[in-house]
Structure formats: C-alpha cells, structure tokens
Amino acid sequence: MATLVKLRMPLLQVAAVLALLGLWQWGTAGGVLDTFIVGTPGETFGQLKNWIVDGTLLRSSLSTLQVLLLGWGIGTVLGVAIGAMIGLNEFFRLVTDPFITFFNGMPRLVLYPFLAVWLGFGIQAKILLVVLVIVVVVATIVATGFRDVDNNLIDNSKLMGARRFDIARDVYAPSLASWLIGSSRVTLGYAFQAAITAEFIGSSKGLGFLVVFGESRLNVNEIWAALAAVIAIAWALDGLVGLWERRALRWSRLSGAR
Amino acid sequence: MQTTIKPVGRRLGGTRQLRAGGQGGRAGRKMAAVWLVRLAILGAVLGGWQFITTDPTWRLLIGRPTEVISLVRAWLVDSAFWLDVSITLAESATGYALGVAAAIGLIAIIIPFPVVGRFLSPFIAIVNSLPKIALAPVFIVWFGISFQSKIYFIAVAMFFVVFYGVYSGLKNIDRTLVDNLLVMGSSGLERVRDVYVPATAGWLISSLRISVAWALTAAVISEYIASNQGLGHRIALGQQSLDPNAVVAGIFMVALVSLTADRLLTLIDKRFRQWRLS
C-alpha cells in the first residue's frame, strides 16, 4: 500500500504524457489540430528514427558537444586565470573592473555575427563565442571566491611554515575546485546556449542547425525531433554534472564547511 | 600568547580599516595609475584595431573603429534607428511582462495546491534544462516574422528564470512572519497582501536587472534569425551586405542599451531595497 502511494505520482505523470501524445495523434488524425502548427507524433518519431539510422543525429550531437565542451574547457581555464589575478591583485582588479562590468552587462551571444564574419563560419568562431560567454562568469566567481578565502586559514598555514606553493595547493586549489564544480551546471548551461546560437547562424552542422533547418522548411516535425535530441542531451549533461557535483563535494558537506 | 594570536584572527578587519581610512595622497595616486592603465589598454586595443585595418582585407572582415564611430553618429540622428531601438525594447518589455505574468499565475496555483507543483515539477525541470534559445525557430514557424513570435519566445525564456526565482523566494520567506499574522488572526488575503506580494515584488525588481540582458539577447537573436525590424535585424543586414562596421555598431548599440537599462534598474533597485522583505 505504501509503495502504491509512492508510485501514484510518477504513474500519474506517465499517464499524462501518454494522454497528451494520444490526444496529439487523435487530434491531428481527426483534423481538429493543424498539422502545420503542431506536427504529428508519428512523423516526429519517424524523423527521429531516420536521423538515428542515417547517422545525422549522432554526427550533429557530436558536433554540438565538441563546440560545447572545447569552449567550456578553454573558457574555464581562462576564467580561472583571469579570476585569480583579479582576486589576488588589487591593482589588476581596479584596472579590469570597468571592462568586466561592460562585458558582464552586455548580451554576449550577440557577438557571434561579428566573430562569424571575422573568423568564418567554422568551428573557431563557435568555440570563441562559447569561451567569451562563460569566461566572465567563471572569472567573477573565481575572483569573489579568492577574495573570500578565509584569511585565518592562510595565516594559520603561514604560522605552521607553509610557503606560497603550499598555500596555493592546500588552501586555494581545494576552494577553487569546489567553486568550479558548484558553478559548472550554470556555466555548462550558458555554454550550451552559446553553442546552439552559433549553430543557428550560417552553420551546416550541429543540433542548432537541425532546428533552424526545420524552421526554414517550415517543418515542425523536424523541429520537434531536433528539440527532443537537444533536451535529451541537456538533461543527460545536467544529470551527469549534478551527480559529479554531489560526489565531488560530499566532503564539504560532511565537514560542514561552506 | 594572547598577543601573538590576536592579530592573526583580526587580519581581515585590519586591512579593511586601512583601506577605508585611506591615506589620501597615496590612494589618489593609485587611482590615477589605475585610470592610466585602463586608458592605455583601451587605447592599445582601439589603436591596434585601427592600425590593422589600414589593410583593406582586414577592414572588410572586422570593420574600422573610426568608421564605426561615424556610422554610430549617423544612426543617432536617424529616426529609422530609433524606431529599431524602440521595437527591440518593446519586444523585450512585453515578452518579459508576459513571462512574469505566466510564472506568477502558475505559482499562485502551486502554492495553495502543492499537489500540482509535485505533478508539474519534473516537466518544468526537463524543459528548463533545454537551452531556451533553441525554441526561437518554433515561434517563428508558428507566428511568422512578427512581433508576436518575438514576445512569446521571450516570455517562454523569461518564464523559467522568474518561476524558479519567485518560487524559491516564496519558499524562503521567514515562517515566523506568516505565523505571526496567523496568530493575529489574519485572513488568507491579508497574508498574501502583506507577506507574499511584498516579498515577490522585491524579488522581481532585483531579478529584473539580471534578466534585462537576457530579454534583450532573446529579442536581438530572434530578430537576427528572422525579422524585418529591430536592432537584431540591423546586425543581420550589416552582415548580409558585407558591412562589418554596421555589425560592430549594431552589437555596440545593443550592449549600450543593455548597460543603460542595467544602470537605471540598479538605481530603482537601490531605491526600493529599503522596504525589501528578505
């Protein structure tokens, strides 16, 4: 009985999804719903199946993931470097402050047309867009983190004879890791957003391109199929990072610090 | 022993005091140096850009600062440009308002009926993990190259930001406030009016500042993909006519509009922060 109560909600949710799909199929078959506007479930699944069979889906997903992960990696490394300089050096912080504010406040996705004209529609412009979108976010997080590092910890380490390198390894590096992991879901989300935007514009591969291609042919089924793939990847990525975050940060919750 | 340990624990407070006290002359000289370096960086970037683009190939690729400036000046006195700005702003504002209304409507259902929230939460989480920008083409197919396609897209993009923000804000409301009102015999309506609405309003004002850049991005990107007016269209036009100056100027104007809105909202936020219910 207890398990039945616990299962009631998921069952209801699955039932709702099935009912919606059924209604969609019935409505489009009966002519109540306009297939031009909503597509049909059959054709959407058919499209998805075609893409899986002819490899389009895998190729596009890999292309998007390549842009996303490379850009995210480079952006994170650059962001950590800039953030560390801002956080540790007062002069550097003051000098960069207006530039960071400007860059942080402006809609950075809009930079892509410029990058595309400059670097061409290849992978470089896309990766650079992802880098530009997340580098400020990472730098800001790292900079505030470095400034908020508990000074007692540093002083105590110094008292016990730690050198600069020891402090970097034992005080800064662990805190840095925890901020980066803690913010990775947000930055990955931004990176995905940037990768899709880059593929919208003058691209010939990737999931963003599949969505726009469906739009240009006014084929809603293709858009749905591509969006389903985007959601699946976004969801898997988010879940994986969440899992990693929980595992990696377990110690911090156990020890009660931060 | 006491004396050796004390300064260690106080270090942070000590430095802060030093900074706040500020030895006038030294701090002034430092700020002068800071400004000098800032201007040097800006000058180096713009000067380098200007220098590289003496080569016509580069000029065709990345534009030229002096030409961008003269283009911007031409735009500033052009009424067509201001029409584009106002269209982009109108799209962002209307879309944001719609998104907020939808999010608050849903929350108004979820708070009194938690079952609805539990039922919907996985669906909302799944759609939220989707990069919202990917939805722009759907709205273009549905509503064409129209004002509606932009505002509905922006509304959907804003919905999630607002929904999660307001929802967690309401969840974090101090229970004692609600309990005190209960003890004093308040009605449900009074609790909504005196606790929930002020808390939400305060949150919305600060979130508006964060989301204004987002709403503008969404508007410009969807104008860029398919439109015949607005700042995004201006950028797309510059790209199609191989005029990098127009692309750079367009991007710069978008950044400027976004930063101006940000500054204005910071002021409003400060003004309203005093009665914020945290």
HADDOCK unambig.tbl for C-alpha pairs under 7 A between the chains (distance, minus, plus):
assign (segid A and resid 9 and name CA) (segid B and resid 119 and name CA) 6.63 0.50 0.50
assign (segid A and resid 13 and name CA) (segid B and resid 119 and name CA) 6.53 0.50 0.50
assign (segid A and resid 37 and name CA) (segid B and resid 142 and name CA) 6.12 0.50 0.50
assign (segid A and resid 91 and name CA) (segid B and resid 34 and name CA) 6.95 0.50 0.50
assign (segid A and resid 94 and name CA) (segid B and resid 34 and name CA) 6.51 0.50 0.50
assign (segid A and resid 95 and name CA) (segid B and resid 34 and name CA) 5.34 0.50 0.50
assign (segid A and resid 95 and name CA) (segid B and resid 37 and name CA) 6.62 0.50 0.50
assign (segid A and resid 95 and name CA) (segid B and resid 38 and name CA) 5.52 0.50 0.50
assign (segid A and resid 105 and name CA) (segid B and resid 213 and name CA) 6.74 0.50 0.50
assign (segid A and resid 105 and name CA) (segid B and resid 258 and name CA) 6.72 0.50 0.50
assign (segid A and resid 105 and name CA) (segid B and resid 259 and name CA) 5.69 0.50 0.50
assign (segid A and resid 106 and name CA) (segid B and resid 213 and name CA) 6.63 0.50 0.50
assign (segid A and resid 106 and name CA) (segid B and resid 255 and name CA) 4.51 0.50 0.50
assign (segid A and resid 106 and name CA) (segid B and resid 258 and name CA) 5.91 0.50 0.50
assign (segid A and resid 106 and name CA) (segid B and resid 259 and name CA) 6.37 0.50 0.50
assign (segid A and resid 107 and name CA) (segid B and resid 213 and name CA) 5.70 0.50 0.50
assign (segid A and resid 107 and name CA) (segid B and resid 214 and name CA) 6.99 0.50 0.50
assign (segid A and resid 107 and name CA) (segid B and resid 217 and name CA) 5.39 0.50 0.50
assign (segid A and resid 107 and name CA) (segid B and resid 255 and name CA) 6.33 0.50 0.50
assign (segid A and resid 109 and name CA) (segid B and resid 217 and name CA) 6.88 0.50 0.50
assign (segid A and resid 110 and name CA) (segid B and resid 217 and name CA) 6.74 0.50 0.50
assign (segid A and resid 110 and name CA) (segid B and resid 221 and name CA) 6.76 0.50 0.50
assign (segid A and resid 110 and name CA) (segid B and resid 251 and name CA) 6.47 0.50 0.50
assign (segid A and resid 111 and name CA) (segid B and resid 251 and name CA) 6.57 0.50 0.50
assign (segid A and resid 114 and name CA) (segid B and resid 247 and name CA) 6.30 0.50 0.50
assign (segid A and resid 114 and name CA) (segid B and resid 248 and name CA) 6.59 0.50 0.50
assign (segid A and resid 117 and name CA) (segid B and resid 61 and name CA) 6.01 0.50 0.50
assign (segid A and resid 118 and name CA) (segid B and resid 61 and name CA) 5.08 0.50 0.50
assign (segid A and resid 118 and name CA) (segid B and resid 62 and name CA) 5.74 0.50 0.50
assign (segid A and resid 151 and name CA) (segid B and resid 12 and name CA) 6.69 0.50 0.50
assign (segid A and resid 152 and name CA) (segid B and resid 8 and name CA) 6.57 0.50 0.50
assign (segid A and resid 152 and name CA) (segid B and resid 9 and name CA) 5.86 0.50 0.50
assign (segid A and resid 155 and name CA) (segid B and resid 8 and name CA) 6.28 0.50 0.50
assign (segid A and resid 189 and name CA) (segid B and resid 131 and name CA) 6.89 0.50 0.50
assign (segid A and resid 192 and name CA) (segid B and resid 131 and name CA) 6.37 0.50 0.50
assign (segid A and resid 193 and name CA) (segid B and resid 131 and name CA) 5.01 0.50 0.50
assign (segid A and resid 193 and name CA) (segid B and resid 133 and name CA) 6.38 0.50 0.50
assign (segid A and resid 196 and name CA) (segid B and resid 134 and name CA) 6.58 0.50 0.50
assign (segid A and resid 197 and name CA) (segid B and resid 133 and name CA) 6.82 0.50 0.50
assign (segid A and resid 208 and name CA) (segid B and resid 134 and name CA) 6.73 0.50 0.50
assign (segid A and resid 211 and name CA) (segid B and resid 137 and name CA) 6.93 0.50 0.50
assign (segid A and resid 212 and name CA) (segid B and resid 137 and name CA) 6.16 0.50 0.50
assign (segid A and resid 215 and name CA) (segid B and resid 137 and name CA) 5.62 0.50 0.50
assign (segid A and resid 215 and name CA) (segid B and resid 138 and name CA) 6.94 0.50 0.50
assign (segid A and resid 215 and name CA) (segid B and resid 141 and name CA) 6.07 0.50 0.50
assign (segid A and resid 218 and name CA) (segid B and resid 141 and name CA) 6.03 0.50 0.50
assign (segid A and resid 230 and name CA) (segid B and resid 130 and name CA) 6.73 0.50 0.50
assign (segid A and resid 231 and name CA) (segid B and resid 129 and name CA) 6.93 0.50 0.50
assign (segid A and resid 231 and name CA) (segid B and resid 130 and name CA) 5.13 0.50 0.50
assign (segid A and resid 234 and name CA) (segid B and resid 129 and name CA) 5.74 0.50 0.50
assign (segid A and resid 234 and name CA) (segid B and resid 130 and name CA) 5.81 0.50 0.50
assign (segid A and resid 235 and name CA) (segid B and resid 126 and name CA) 6.63 0.50 0.50
assign (segid A and resid 235 and name CA) (segid B and resid 129 and name CA) 5.90 0.50 0.50
